[in-house]
Amino acid sequence: MQAIWLKGLKGEEREKRIKEILAYRNAFNALKELLGDQYEESVPDYDCPSWSHKQADVNGANRMLRKIINLITIEEIK
């Protein structure tokens, strides 16, 4: 579990959040599967003048997907 889930929480609030997140684990796993299917493959088309912009867009979208997937990967509490 990413520490950001518990940022600023102490005591009972922290424990309550941990229980909530663990209760969502099955939904998070299903969401991870759905998001994993959203990765884009891009083959550079060097004949297109804006190929680098298109590649940058795909890279940015994939980077955000990885961040979200990492955030909802609930394996252990750190």
N, C-alpha and C positions, 0 to 999 in steps of 0.2 A: 504494500500500500504506500502510495506516495505521501510524504510528510505534509504536503500542501493541504491535504484533506483535513488535517488536525491543527493547522496553523492558528495560533491565538487561543486555542481551547485548552482548558485545564480542568482537572478533577472530573466531576460528574458530566460536564458538557463533553469532555473528550471521550469518556467511556460511552456516552450515549451516541456520539457520532460514529465511533468504531462499530458499535452494534448495528447502526443504521446501514453503514456501508457494507458490512458483512452480509446483511440481509438482502442487499441489492446484488450480491455477487452473481447469481444466476442471470439476472437481467444484463449485467455488465458483460458477462461472457457471450450472451447472445448478440449484444450490440457489437462486441469485438469482431465476431464472425461477419456481421453485416458490413462493418466498416472495412474489414480486410478485403472484401470484394470490391471496394471502391477505389483501390489503388489504380493509378493510370500508368500505362506503358507509353512511352513516347520514343519514336524513332526520328532522329533529326533529319529534316528534309532540307538539305543544304541549298537546294534550288529556290527555296522560299526565303525572301529577304528577312522575314521576321521569325525565322526558326528558333533563334536564341530566346526570344520573348515567349514563344510557345513552350519551349523546354523549361524556362524559368517558372512559368505558371504551373506546369505539371509538377516540377520539383517542390514548389511551395505548397501545393495542395497535398502532395504525399507527405511532406514534412509535418503538416498539421495533423494529418491522419495518424502518423506515428506518435505525435504528442498526445493526442486524445486516447489512443489505444494504450499507451503507457500509463496514462492517468487512471484509466478504468481497469487496469490489470491489478486485481486484488488477490495477492498470494499470501502475504504476511504483513504483520504490523511492525513498522520500524519505529 
